[in-house]
Amino acid sequence: MPNIKSAIKRVETNAKANERNSSQKAAMRTAIKKFDAAVENNADNKEELFKLASKAVDQAETKGLIHKNKAGRDKSRMAAKLAK
């Protein structure tokens, strides 16, 4: 643990940011998995789940949690699965 006041504050701030980022990234992954499961089972709400998953991916990209190319790749794969 650091001794300097500003370093102590940075440790606390980084911990909060890490928790927030991890939870948002996990929510994105969960949304993608729910969409994949709906496509596998040919569920009625797969279009709605696609919209939610796309939104989660876009938000993660905007926050800098994932690279823009990964966001595009994920959305493209989901759209291809939806079109089948």
BABA-740894 format. One record per residue: x, y, z of N, C-alpha, C in turn. Coordinates in nm, 3 decimals. Layout:
N
     n_x     n_y     n_z    ca_x    ca_y    ca_z     c_x     c_y     c_z
       X       Y       Z       X       Y       Z       X       Y       Z
...
***
This chain:
84
     n_x     n_y     n_z    ca_x    ca_y    ca_z     c_x     c_y     c_z
   0.085  -0.119   0.000   0.000   0.000   0.000   0.089   0.124   0.000
   0.057   0.220  -0.087   0.140   0.340  -0.094   0.125   0.429   0.030
   0.225   0.513   0.051   0.223   0.605   0.164   0.176   0.744   0.124
   0.195   0.781  -0.001   0.160   0.915  -0.048   0.009   0.925  -0.068
  -0.047   1.038  -0.025  -0.192   1.055  -0.028  -0.251   1.041  -0.168
  -0.187   1.101  -0.267  -0.239   1.094  -0.404  -0.230   0.952  -0.459
  -0.127   0.878  -0.420  -0.112   0.740  -0.466  -0.219   0.651  -0.401
  -0.251   0.679  -0.275  -0.357   0.604  -0.206  -0.490   0.627  -0.278
  -0.515   0.753  -0.314  -0.639   0.787  -0.384  -0.645   0.719  -0.521
  -0.532   0.712  -0.591  -0.528   0.646  -0.721  -0.562   0.497  -0.708
  -0.512   0.433  -0.604  -0.541   0.291  -0.582  -0.692   0.271  -0.563
  -0.753   0.356  -0.483  -0.897   0.346  -0.460  -0.977   0.373  -0.587
  -0.936   0.477  -0.661  -1.005   0.512  -0.785  -0.993   0.400  -0.888
  -0.872   0.344  -0.899  -0.851   0.235  -0.994  -0.934   0.112  -0.958
  -0.949   0.085  -0.829  -1.029  -0.029  -0.786  -1.176  -0.010  -0.825
  -1.227   0.112  -0.805  -1.366   0.140  -0.842  -1.386   0.127  -0.993
  -1.292   0.182  -1.069  -1.303   0.177  -1.215  -1.294   0.033  -1.264
  -1.206  -0.045  -1.205  -1.191  -0.185  -1.244  -1.320  -0.262  -1.218
  -1.382  -0.237  -1.106  -1.507  -0.305  -1.072  -1.617  -0.267  -1.171
  -1.627  -0.138  -1.202  -1.728  -0.089  -1.295  -1.705  -0.146  -1.436
  -1.579  -0.142  -1.482  -1.547  -0.193  -1.615  -1.571  -0.343  -1.625
  -1.531  -0.417  -1.522  -1.548  -0.562  -1.524  -1.695  -0.600  -1.530
  -1.778  -0.530  -1.454  -1.920  -0.564  -1.453  -1.984  -0.532  -1.588
  -1.945  -0.421  -1.650  -2.003  -0.386  -1.780  -1.957  -0.483  -1.889
  -1.831  -0.526  -1.882  -1.780  -0.622  -1.980  -1.850  -0.756  -1.963
  -1.873  -0.795  -1.838  -1.943  -0.921  -1.811  -2.087  -0.914  -1.860
  -2.151  -0.799  -1.843  -2.289  -0.782  -1.891  -2.294  -0.793  -2.044
  -2.192  -0.740  -2.110  -2.185  -0.751  -2.256  -2.173  -0.897  -2.298
  -2.084  -0.970  -2.233  -2.065  -1.111  -2.265  -2.193  -1.191  -2.240
  -2.262  -1.160  -2.132  -2.386  -1.229  -2.098  -2.492  -1.203  -2.205
  -2.501  -1.078  -2.251  -2.600  -1.044  -2.354  -2.572  -1.120  -2.483
  -2.444  -1.132  -2.518  -2.407  -1.206  -2.639  -2.441  -1.354  -2.624
  -2.414  -1.409  -2.507  -2.443  -1.551  -2.483  -2.593  -1.578  -2.484
  -2.673  -1.486  -2.431  -2.818  -1.502  -2.433  -2.868  -1.501  -2.577
  -2.811  -1.411  -2.658  -2.851  -1.406  -2.799  -2.814  -1.536  -2.870
  -2.692  -1.585  -2.846  -2.649  -1.711  -2.908  -2.740  -1.826  -2.869
  -2.778  -1.830  -2.742  -2.868  -1.937  -2.696  -3.005  -1.925  -2.762
  -3.054  -1.804  -2.781  -3.184  -1.784  -2.845  -3.180  -1.828  -2.991
  -3.068  -1.802  -3.058  -3.054  -1.844  -3.197  -3.048  -1.997  -3.206
  -2.976  -2.058  -3.112  -2.967  -2.205  -3.110  -3.104  -2.269  -3.093
  -3.186  -2.211  -3.004  -3.318  -2.267  -2.973  -3.426  -2.212  -3.065
  -3.388  -2.123  -3.157  -3.483  -2.060  -3.249  -3.597  -1.992  -3.172
  -3.559  -1.915  -3.071  -3.657  -1.847  -2.986  -3.723  -1.732  -3.060
  -3.840  -1.693  -3.011  -3.916  -1.585  -3.075  -3.854  -1.447  -3.052
  -3.784  -1.430  -2.941  -3.733  -1.298  -2.904  -3.587  -1.276  -2.947
  -3.540  -1.346  -3.048  -3.399  -1.333  -3.086  -3.369  -1.195  -3.146
  -3.466  -1.131  -3.211  -3.441  -0.996  -3.263  -3.422  -0.896  -3.150
  -3.504  -0.910  -3.048  -3.493  -0.821  -2.931  -3.359  -0.843  -2.861
  -3.320  -0.970  -2.845  -3.191  -1.000  -2.781  -3.075  -0.951  -2.866
  -3.091  -0.953  -2.998  -2.988  -0.899  -3.087  -2.969  -0.750  -3.062
  -3.080  -0.678  -3.050  -3.072  -0.533  -3.025  -3.004  -0.504  -2.891
  -3.040  -0.581  -2.789  -2.980  -0.561  -2.657  -2.831  -0.592  -2.658
  -2.794  -0.701  -2.725  -2.653  -0.739  -2.731  -2.573  -0.636  -2.812
  -2.630  -0.587  -2.921  -2.562  -0.485  -3.002  -2.541  -0.358  -2.921
  -2.642  -0.322  -2.844  -2.631  -0.202  -2.760  -2.520  -0.221  -2.655
  -2.516  -0.339  -2.595  -2.413  -0.366  -2.494  -2.273  -0.360  -2.556
  -2.259  -0.413  -2.676  -2.129  -0.409  -2.745  -2.091  -0.265  -2.777
  -2.187  -0.187  -2.826  -2.159  -0.047  -2.859  -2.119   0.033  -2.735
  -2.186   0.008  -2.625  -2.152   0.079  -2.501  -2.013   0.043  -2.454
  -1.977  -0.085  -2.463  -1.844  -0.128  -2.422  -1.737  -0.064  -2.512
  -1.769  -0.051  -2.640  -1.674   0.013  -2.732  -1.659   0.161  -2.698
  -1.771   0.228  -2.671  -1.768   0.370  -2.639  -1.687   0.397  -2.512
  -1.700   0.309  -2.414  -1.628   0.327  -2.288  -1.481   0.288  -2.299
  -1.442   0.228  -2.413  -1.303   0.188  -2.430  -1.272   0.052  -2.369
  -1.375  -0.026  -2.341  -1.352  -0.158  -2.281  -1.308  -0.261  -2.385
  -1.356  -0.242  -2.508  -1.314  -0.330  -2.617  -1.276  -0.242  -2.736
  -1.197  -0.297  -2.825  -1.153  -0.225  -2.944  -1.268  -0.214  -3.044
  -1.266  -0.111  -3.126  -1.376  -0.091  -3.220  -1.384  -0.203  -3.322
  -1.270  -0.262  -3.357  -1.273  -0.374  -3.451  -1.339  -0.497  -3.389
  -1.316  -0.520  -3.261  -1.381  -0.633  -3.192  -1.531  -0.609  -3.185
  -1.571  -0.485  -3.160  -1.713  -0.454  -3.154  -1.779  -0.481  -3.289
  -1.716  -0.436  -3.394  -1.769  -0.459  -3.528  -1.775  -0.607  -3.562
  -1.672  -0.679  -3.526  -1.666  -0.823  -3.552  -1.777  -0.896  -3.477
  -1.795  -0.862  -3.351  -1.900  -0.927  -3.270  -2.038  -0.900  -3.328
  -2.064  -0.774  -3.363  -2.195  -0.737  -3.417  -2.218  -0.804  -3.553
  -2.114  -0.813  -3.633  -2.126  -0.877  -3.764  -2.158  -1.025  -3.749
  -2.092  -1.090  -3.657  -2.119  -1.233  -3.634  -2.261  -1.256  -3.584
  -2.306  -1.168  -3.495  -2.442  -1.181  -3.444  -2.544  -1.158  -3.556
  -2.520  -1.060  -3.641  -2.611  -1.031  -3.750  -2.617  -1.149  -3.848
  -2.503  -1.212  -3.872  -2.500  -1.327  -3.961  -2.579  -1.443  -3.902
  -2.566  -1.463  -3.771  -2.642  -1.570  -3.706  -2.792  -1.542  -3.712
  -2.828  -1.416  -3.696  -2.968  -1.377  -3.700  -3.027  -1.398  -3.839
  -2.948  -1.373  -3.943  -2.996  -1.383  -4.079  -3.018  -1.527  -4.125
  -2.950  -1.622  -4.061  -2.964  -1.763  -4.102  -3.101  -1.819  -4.077
***
